[in-house]
């Protein structure tokens, strides 16, 4: 079984540790990098080419600044943005453009978002005729 490669780049430290604790013992998920520095996120993604990037979400109504750049560079990567202050998370992915999907604010919600397959995501999008 191919493992899901994840980079965790959350601030604050408590949120990053919670995310790491949630995914640490899952046999199908491998943390390939971790940083608390916004300036190191791009370098870490370039080096590790993760399937998922988990970042902090400051405003649920605004796409995190790195999303457009990173999803433009790595359209197969997914981004899970987690907000501790509002107990919420948003899933970002790029097919033709960047899309977001609300995520249940729980350990299970995070795990479900990480495990969701690309095919399942594509099938849930409205078809264009």
C-alpha atoms as a printed R data frame, in Angstrom:
    type eleno elety resid chain resno       x      y       z
1   ATOM     1    CA   UNK     A     1   0.000  0.000   0.000
2   ATOM     2    CA   UNK     A     2   1.335  3.436  -0.968
3   ATOM     3    CA   UNK     A     3   1.477  5.804   1.990
4   ATOM     4    CA   UNK     A     4  -0.058  9.272   1.915
5   ATOM     5    CA   UNK     A     5   2.854 11.731   2.237
6   ATOM     6    CA   UNK     A     6   2.106 14.740   4.448
7   ATOM     7    CA   UNK     A     7   3.939 17.957   5.322
8   ATOM     8    CA   UNK     A     8   2.684 19.698   8.478
9   ATOM     9    CA   UNK     A     9   3.294 23.442   8.585
10  ATOM    10    CA   UNK     A    10   0.958 24.703  11.274
11  ATOM    11    CA   UNK     A    11   1.242 27.566  13.650
12  ATOM    12    CA   UNK     A    12   0.743 27.655  16.601
13  ATOM    13    CA   UNK     A    13   2.793 24.779  17.976
14  ATOM    14    CA   UNK     A    14  -0.177 23.305  19.875
15  ATOM    15    CA   UNK     A    15  -2.202 22.947  16.655
16  ATOM    16    CA   UNK     A    16   0.771 21.393  14.849
17  ATOM    17    CA   UNK     A    17   1.263 18.909  17.677
18  ATOM    18    CA   UNK     A    18  -2.446 18.007  17.656
19  ATOM    19    CA   UNK     A    19  -2.344 17.338  13.921
20  ATOM    20    CA   UNK     A    20   0.844 15.288  14.250
21  ATOM    21    CA   UNK     A    21  -0.651 13.261  17.126
22  ATOM    22    CA   UNK     A    22  -3.759 12.586  15.029
23  ATOM    23    CA   UNK     A    23  -1.849 11.150  12.073
24  ATOM    24    CA   UNK     A    24   1.340  9.810  13.723
25  ATOM    25    CA   UNK     A    25   0.260  6.205  14.281
26  ATOM    26    CA   UNK     A    26  -1.728  5.726  11.066
27  ATOM    27    CA   UNK     A    27  -0.035  3.078   8.896
28  ATOM    28    CA   UNK     A    28  -1.266  4.634   5.640
29  ATOM    29    CA   UNK     A    29   0.027  8.158   6.407
30  ATOM    30    CA   UNK     A    30   3.684  9.279   6.540
31  ATOM    31    CA   UNK     A    31   4.796 12.696   7.783
32  ATOM    32    CA   UNK     A    32   7.643 13.635   5.410
33  ATOM    33    CA   UNK     A    33   8.254 17.111   6.789
34  ATOM    34    CA   UNK     A    34   7.333 19.574   9.489
35  ATOM    35    CA   UNK     A    35   7.914 23.304   9.945
36  ATOM    36    CA   UNK     A    36   6.520 26.222  11.890
37  ATOM    37    CA   UNK     A    37   8.053 28.754   9.498
38  ATOM    38    CA   UNK     A    38   6.009 30.189   6.630
39  ATOM    39    CA   UNK     A    39   9.237 30.942   4.782
40  ATOM    40    CA   UNK     A    40  10.292 27.274   4.808
41  ATOM    41    CA   UNK     A    41   6.993 25.808   3.574
42  ATOM    42    CA   UNK     A    42   7.748 26.219  -0.140
43  ATOM    43    CA   UNK     A    43  11.253 24.803   0.242
44  ATOM    44    CA   UNK     A    44   9.937 21.824   2.230
45  ATOM    45    CA   UNK     A    45   7.194 21.113  -0.329
46  ATOM    46    CA   UNK     A    46   9.765 21.367  -3.164
47  ATOM    47    CA   UNK     A    47  12.026 18.865  -1.380
48  ATOM    48    CA   UNK     A    48   9.416 16.315  -0.263
49  ATOM    49    CA   UNK     A    49   6.639 16.560  -2.898
50  ATOM    50    CA   UNK     A    50   3.900 15.601  -0.424
51  ATOM    51    CA   UNK     A    51   0.390 14.459  -1.276
52  ATOM    52    CA   UNK     A    52  -0.925 16.828   1.415
53  ATOM    53    CA   UNK     A    53   0.191 20.040   3.041
54  ATOM    54    CA   UNK     A    54  -1.474 20.832   6.363
55  ATOM    55    CA   UNK     A    55  -1.283 24.538   7.229
56  ATOM    56    CA   UNK     A    56  -2.866 26.988   9.635
57  ATOM    57    CA   UNK     A    57  -6.005 28.819   8.554
58  ATOM    58    CA   UNK     A    58  -6.308 32.376   9.811
59  ATOM    59    CA   UNK     A    59  -9.598 33.334   8.135
60  ATOM    60    CA   UNK     A    60 -12.021 30.675   6.881
61  ATOM    61    CA   UNK     A    61 -13.444 33.140   4.359
62  ATOM    62    CA   UNK     A    62 -10.041 33.788   2.766
63  ATOM    63    CA   UNK     A    63  -7.856 31.331   0.918
64  ATOM    64    CA   UNK     A    64  -4.409 31.109   2.549
65  ATOM    65    CA   UNK     A    65  -1.860 33.042   0.462
66  ATOM    66    CA   UNK     A    66   0.288 29.975  -0.300
67  ATOM    67    CA   UNK     A    67  -2.607 27.984  -1.815
68  ATOM    68    CA   UNK     A    68  -2.645 29.554  -5.247
69  ATOM    69    CA   UNK     A    69   1.110 29.470  -5.663
70  ATOM    70    CA   UNK     A    70   1.630 25.908  -4.383
71  ATOM    71    CA   UNK     A    71  -1.400 24.393  -6.116
72  ATOM    72    CA   UNK     A    72  -0.331 26.101  -9.330
73  ATOM    73    CA   UNK     A    73   3.105 24.537  -8.996
74  ATOM    74    CA   UNK     A    74   1.882 21.154  -7.679
75  ATOM    75    CA   UNK     A    75  -1.735 20.665  -8.839
76  ATOM    76    CA   UNK     A    76  -1.825 17.057  -7.597
77  ATOM    77    CA   UNK     A    77  -1.077 18.127  -4.028
78  ATOM    78    CA   UNK     A    78  -3.951 18.858  -1.651
79  ATOM    79    CA   UNK     A    79  -3.953 21.421   1.138
80  ATOM    80    CA   UNK     A    80  -5.795 21.021   4.436
81  ATOM    81    CA   UNK     A    81  -6.011 24.345   6.282
82  ATOM    82    CA   UNK     A    82  -6.903 24.041   9.968
83  ATOM    83    CA   UNK     A    83  -8.080 26.909  12.212
84  ATOM    84    CA   UNK     A    84  -7.825 26.351  15.954
85  ATOM    85    CA   UNK     A    85  -9.510 29.642  16.832
86  ATOM    86    CA   UNK     A    86 -12.733 28.798  14.990
87  ATOM    87    CA   UNK     A    87 -12.507 25.012  15.350
88  ATOM    88    CA   UNK     A    88 -12.744 24.604  11.582
89  ATOM    89    CA   UNK     A    89 -10.829 23.283   8.597
90  ATOM    90    CA   UNK     A    90 -10.986 23.729   4.820
91  ATOM    91    CA   UNK     A    91  -9.721 21.357   2.123
92  ATOM    92    CA   UNK     A    92  -8.160 22.983  -0.974
93  ATOM    93    CA   UNK     A    93  -7.408 21.175  -4.201
94  ATOM    94    CA   UNK     A    94  -6.793 22.098  -7.815
95  ATOM    95    CA   UNK     A    95  -8.246 20.405 -10.841
96  ATOM    96    CA   UNK     A    96  -8.918 23.179 -13.301
97  ATOM    97    CA   UNK     A    97  -9.013 25.771 -10.545
98  ATOM    98    CA   UNK     A    98  -8.658 25.789  -6.765
99  ATOM    99    CA   UNK     A    99 -11.627 24.366  -4.887
100 ATOM   100    CA   UNK     A   100 -12.386 24.223  -1.193
101 ATOM   101    CA   UNK     A   101 -14.509 21.829   0.809
102 ATOM   102    CA   UNK     A   102 -15.468 22.252   4.478
103 ATOM   103    CA   UNK     A   103 -14.016 19.575   6.727
104 ATOM   104    CA   UNK     A   104 -15.560 18.240   9.911
105 ATOM   105    CA   UNK     A   105 -13.672 19.765  12.838
106 ATOM   106    CA   UNK     A   106 -12.520 16.570  14.486
107 ATOM   107    CA   UNK     A   107  -9.708 14.059  14.364
108 ATOM   108    CA   UNK     A   108 -11.885 11.882  12.134
109 ATOM   109    CA   UNK     A   109 -12.599 14.832   9.834
110 ATOM   110    CA   UNK     A   110  -8.874 15.433   9.358
111 ATOM   111    CA   UNK     A   111  -8.210 11.749   8.708
112 ATOM   112    CA   UNK     A   112 -11.112 11.515   6.235
113 ATOM   113    CA   UNK     A   113  -9.829 14.562   4.322
114 ATOM   114    CA   UNK     A   114  -6.327 13.077   4.114
115 ATOM   115    CA   UNK     A   115  -7.588  9.706   2.923
116 ATOM   116    CA   UNK     A   116 -10.062 10.969   0.359
117 ATOM   117    CA   UNK     A   117  -8.937  9.751  -3.056
118 ATOM   118    CA   UNK     A   118  -8.606 11.976  -6.077
119 ATOM   119    CA   UNK     A   119 -11.195  9.890  -7.906
120 ATOM   120    CA   UNK     A   120 -13.696 10.333  -5.115
121 ATOM   121    CA   UNK     A   121 -13.062 14.081  -5.124
122 ATOM   122    CA   UNK     A   122 -13.477 14.301  -8.896
123 ATOM   123    CA   UNK     A   123 -16.739 12.356  -8.773
124 ATOM   124    CA   UNK     A   124 -18.126 14.707  -6.134
125 ATOM   125    CA   UNK     A   125 -17.555 17.783  -8.305
126 ATOM   126    CA   UNK     A   126 -20.394 18.931 -10.549
127 ATOM   127    CA   UNK     A   127 -19.953 17.806 -14.140
128 ATOM   128    CA   UNK     A   128 -19.470 20.419 -16.828
129 ATOM   129    CA   UNK     A   129 -21.264 19.847 -20.128
